[in-house]
Amino acid sequence: MRPRTLVLHLQPFQRKLKPRRNDGGLTSMPADGAKGRLGSQVLKILIVGAGVAGLAAARALEMRGMRADIVERRNAPPTAGKSVFLLGNATRALGELGLLEQVLRMSFPIKAQTILSSRGRVLNHTETETEWAGCGPCVAISRQSLVKMLQASLERTSIDFGVTVVHTTSRLGRRAVHFLDGRVEEYDIVIGADGVRSTIRAANFPQTAPRLIGFGAWRFVTDNYYGIDRWTAMLGAGRTLLAMPLPHSQLYLYADCAQDEFGDGSIATLKHLFANFAHPFDDIIADLDEDVDAHLAFLEDLPNQDYVGDRLVLIGDAAHASSPNMAQGAALAIEDGIVLARCLRNDQAIERALAKFSEMRRRRVEWVQKQGRMRDRLRKAPDFVRNFLFLNFGTRLYRRAYRSLLEPL
Ligand SMILES: Cc1cc2nc3c(=O)[nH]c(=O)nc-3n(C[C@H](O)[C@H](O)[C@H](O)COP(=O)(O)OP(=O)(O)OC[C@H]3O[C@@H](n4cnc5c(N)ncnc54)[C@H](O)[C@@H]3O)c2cc1C
């Protein structure tokens, strides 16, 4: 049976923009009336980018009695998007932002993860629910739902769409931000949450650039005619297919292969590369139409280093874009916002707070990137080696990869 449509048709949402305050001032007292570190100080904070990282940071700042302005170069919030797998540490972080119930309503619970060989042999089965018990539930959610929910949670943050930052410079103890429209404004802190191709990083850390990690990837959403009820991956020689159920009987599909096989990324190429994959992926691949709305990418990561400058800090993919195989990009982005807000609230000196933030995040990010690289190496290994390892040590490898992320922030 052919899927009826492969394109998500979701209603665009538009947040009513709050008027910009000319003084750019922040609420200096927490909503709960407790004295915050900003009790006597009014800070002007700019967040560049309204992705998961920027929105989560704004929410975390609000919850600690601070307020930021967000600028986003897109003209509107996303009206379509692919999906993300949120492991327990991501939902725990969303719980800390007071959003767990909403996430659970909008997502599909992932209680188990199964890895198959391309011939359909079960290599590993992990009870995800058990592994993450005590931390948070694991769910699949559309990126649009996640972004929409984070955005709707903001009460005092202003978001200006269609505004692009081109550069920032340190100026007499403040941060001057240069916008594409020629404006220059000063802030006490600039938070660069502008993604893997970050302008803020390029301008302030020019020695660092994203590196290709050797895979090309397709992502799309289709109808779940195939009875996929859990996170299911199928591994072939350097090629991976992954399917995850979404709410409303939809299915997220991810496929990757070596970069030199990716070619033009056409659906014909994808069908050709995965033609021999066994059930249940054989039907999914056979049913794909040429006009499927696929998101294509060459996977990239960033070297781990401190992305903190004078009154400047990078978060999310701008700071630590990583191989997606750990499913930690959104999780780390949300956690970044929470830890940053805590540091800013707890320390009187901005530079010290930013240094503390960097120190608190370094080990976790390093760990995720290291595990991601190991998994990518394993995926490139000969079939018999990889299958042997998954068959005999799969659950142990899973626990090892994630155990440190169970620790509280
Ligand atoms: C193939 C693939 C699969 C993935 N799967 C998962 C998964 O299952 N689970 C998971 O947790 N993570 C996953 N990730 C990672 C996750 O998507 C990212 O880590 C996360 O979305 C990063 O969010 P962000 O806000 O840091 O960046 P982005 O989402 O890139 O947001 C940055 C925002 O900044 C804006 N911007 C950029 N430059 C400027 C500028 N100069 N001025 C103003 N605005 C600007 C952009 O328009 C954008 O809206 C995956 C990634 C890939 C590539």
The ligand as an SDF file (V2000), in Angstrom:
LIG
                    3D

 53 58  0  0  0  0  0  0  0  0999 V2000
   20.1380   14.0060   10.9800 C   0  0  0  0  0  0  0  0  0  0  0  0
   19.9420   14.5260   12.3680 C   0  0  0  0  0  0  0  0  0  0  0  0
   19.1120   13.8500   13.2620 C   0  0  0  0  0  0  0  0  0  0  0  0
   18.9650   14.3130   14.5790 C   0  0  0  0  0  0  0  0  0  0  0  0
   18.1920   13.5970   15.4440 N   0  0  0  0  0  0  0  0  0  0  0  0
   18.1170   14.0030   16.7320 C   0  0  0  0  0  0  0  0  0  0  0  0
   17.3710   13.2510   17.6940 C   0  0  0  0  0  0  0  0  0  0  0  0
   16.7630   12.2130   17.3880 O   0  0  0  0  0  0  0  0  0  0  0  0
   17.3550   13.6860   18.9740 N   0  0  0  0  0  0  0  0  0  0  0  0
   18.0090   14.8270   19.3690 C   0  0  0  0  0  0  0  0  0  0  0  0
   17.9790   15.1810   20.5490 O   0  0  0  0  0  0  0  0  0  0  0  0
   18.6980   15.5580   18.4790 N   0  0  0  0  0  0  0  0  0  0  0  0
   18.7710   15.1800   17.1860 C   0  0  0  0  0  0  0  0  0  0  0  0
   19.4690   15.9230   16.3020 N   0  0  0  0  0  0  0  0  0  0  0  0
   20.1230   17.1370   16.7670 C   0  0  0  0  0  0  0  0  0  0  0  0
   19.1500   18.2660   17.0520 C   0  0  0  0  0  0  0  0  0  0  0  0
   18.2910   18.4320   15.9660 O   0  0  0  0  0  0  0  0  0  0  0  0
   19.9340   19.5540   17.2730 C   0  0  0  0  0  0  0  0  0  0  0  0
   20.9850   19.2920   18.1620 O   0  0  0  0  0  0  0  0  0  0  0  0
   19.0640   20.6470   17.8800 C   0  0  0  0  0  0  0  0  0  0  0  0
   17.9440   20.8790   17.0820 O   0  0  0  0  0  0  0  0  0  0  0  0
   19.9000   21.9190   17.9760 C   0  0  0  0  0  0  0  0  0  0  0  0
   19.0920   23.0150   18.2780 O   0  0  0  0  0  0  0  0  0  0  0  0
   19.7160   24.4770   18.2390 P   0  0  0  0  0  0  0  0  0  0  0  0
   18.6470   25.3580   18.7530 O   0  0  0  0  0  0  0  0  0  0  0  0
   21.0450   24.4820   18.8970 O   0  0  0  0  0  0  0  0  0  0  0  0
   20.0110   24.7830   16.7040 O   0  0  0  0  0  0  0  0  0  0  0  0
   18.9900   25.0300   15.5090 P   0  0  0  0  0  0  0  0  0  0  0  0
   17.8080   24.1730   15.6090 O   0  0  0  0  0  0  0  0  0  0  0  0
   19.8150   24.9370   14.2660 O   0  0  0  0  0  0  0  0  0  0  0  0
   18.4970   26.5310   15.7170 O   0  0  0  0  0  0  0  0  0  0  0  0
   19.3160   27.6390   15.4140 C   0  0  0  0  0  0  0  0  0  0  0  0
   18.4120   28.8080   15.0520 C   0  0  0  0  0  0  0  0  0  0  0  0
   19.2200   29.9810   14.8960 O   0  0  0  0  0  0  0  0  0  0  0  0
   18.7590   30.7160   13.7750 C   0  0  0  0  0  0  0  0  0  0  0  0
   19.8830   31.5220   13.2910 N   0  0  0  0  0  0  0  0  0  0  0  0
   21.0110   31.0540   12.7030 C   0  0  0  0  0  0  0  0  0  0  0  0
   21.8500   32.0710   12.4360 N   0  0  0  0  0  0  0  0  0  0  0  0
   21.2320   33.2130   12.8470 C   0  0  0  0  0  0  0  0  0  0  0  0
   21.6090   34.5880   12.8300 C   0  0  0  0  0  0  0  0  0  0  0  0
   22.7890   34.9740   12.3430 N   0  0  0  0  0  0  0  0  0  0  0  0
   20.7610   35.5220   13.3220 N   0  0  0  0  0  0  0  0  0  0  0  0
   19.5460   35.1150   13.8390 C   0  0  0  0  0  0  0  0  0  0  0  0
   19.1520   33.8180   13.8790 N   0  0  0  0  0  0  0  0  0  0  0  0
   19.9840   32.8720   13.3910 C   0  0  0  0  0  0  0  0  0  0  0  0
   18.3230   29.6270   12.7850 C   0  0  0  0  0  0  0  0  0  0  0  0
   17.4160   30.1230   11.8360 O   0  0  0  0  0  0  0  0  0  0  0  0
   17.6930   28.5970   13.7160 C   0  0  0  0  0  0  0  0  0  0  0  0
   16.3150   28.8030   13.9020 O   0  0  0  0  0  0  0  0  0  0  0  0
   19.6330   15.4880   14.9880 C   0  0  0  0  0  0  0  0  0  0  0  0
   20.4280   16.1990   14.0880 C   0  0  0  0  0  0  0  0  0  0  0  0
   20.5950   15.7120   12.7900 C   0  0  0  0  0  0  0  0  0  0  0  0
   21.4870   16.4640   11.8290 C   0  0  0  0  0  0  0  0  0  0  0  0
  1  2  1  0
  2  3  1  0
  2 52  2  0
  3  4  2  0
  4  5  1  0
  4 50  1  0
  5  6  2  0
  6  7  1  0
  6 13  1  0
  7  8  2  0
  7  9  1  0
  9 10  1  0
 10 11  2  0
 10 12  1  0
 12 13  2  0
 13 14  1  0
 14 15  1  0
 14 50  1  0
 15 16  1  0
 16 17  1  0
 16 18  1  0
 18 19  1  0
 18 20  1  0
 20 21  1  0
 20 22  1  0
 22 23  1  0
 23 24  1  0
 24 25  2  0
 24 26  1  0
 24 27  1  0
 27 28  1  0
 28 29  2  0
 28 30  1  0
 28 31  1  0
 31 32  1  0
 32 33  1  0
 33 34  1  0
 33 48  1  0
 34 35  1  0
 35 36  1  0
 35 46  1  0
 36 37  1  0
 36 45  1  0
 37 38  2  0
 38 39  1  0
 39 40  1  0
 39 45  2  0
 40 41  1  0
 40 42  2  0
 42 43  1  0
 43 44  2  0
 44 45  1  0
 46 47  1  0
 46 48  1  0
 48 49  1  0
 50 51  2  0
 51 52  1  0
 52 53  1  0
M  END
$$$$
